[in-house]
Amino acid sequence: MKSAGYDLSSRAKPLASATRDYGTTAPTRIKRVALSVLLCGIAASLLVALIAGLILFAITVTAGVTGSTTSGLTTGDGFFAGAFLALMFCAFNWFVFYAVVPVTWLVLGFSIGRFPRRGIGSPAAYLRWSAIWGALLAGGISSLFTLNISFIAWFGGLITGGAVGALAGIVCGWLFIMIVRPARQLADTTADVF
């Protein structure tokens, strides 16, 4: 079967006049995507640690005010034990900063980093997918450490780590939108065509 971009007599070299229908041969360049992926990756790691640290601080202050202790959360095998351990792992996310940030760069670069080139300008898509990937990365990794306790503890770690990661992902999605401004760049390129 012959491809549309090749000469009938030779399959090795493409025709010089092969162009796309309804557009230019090369898509328009979208600016500041690499910068925003770089900054969002760093911010995601710091935000996960900050959010989990603030939640742990609130739990310990509440336990201190009410006269109870948090030692039961770490010694049990229930939902709250897994949730508390997931919060502790998320709070110490900055210890594994050198491994977490490159993974986050790859995930953001291949997900929301590609959206502007595909013509997606709606903020809802960026926020949705950054929250999904934040929940998968933070919830998945932090729940792995609670898997050896019990299934209920693993489920608590998955839900709690996922909630922390989703919240950090939403903030990173807004940061990405504020830096790249995909709707404005796509509108500018549409106006330049005419």
C-alpha angles and dihedrals in degrees: 000000000000122000119230093237097056133081116251093232098048128033095188103073129045123231116261092226097053106131136164123257118251097006150040125294094249127039118242118267116254112210132223098015095123091047093051093047089051094049094041091053092054092042092050093057093046093044093052090053093044096048093046091045092052092049091049090048090051091049094050093045091049090048090049094049093048093045096242129120134233095220090096090060094060099039099048129081101222137101095283093050090057092044093050093047091048089052090051092050091048091048090055092048090118090067090069093038093129093058099035099051098056090048089050090049091053094047094047093042094053096041119033092008089069096047097086092054089052091055097251109149102159113112091214092070093052093047093045096051096041089052091048093050092044091053093047095048100042097034096042097049097041093047092054089071092055095049093092093057102059141303092261091052090049090051091050090050092048094051096043096043089045092053092050091047093047092052091049089046092054091052090048090048090055090047090052092049092048093051101040100030092200097183092055094045092048091048090050092052091048090052091049092057092062 
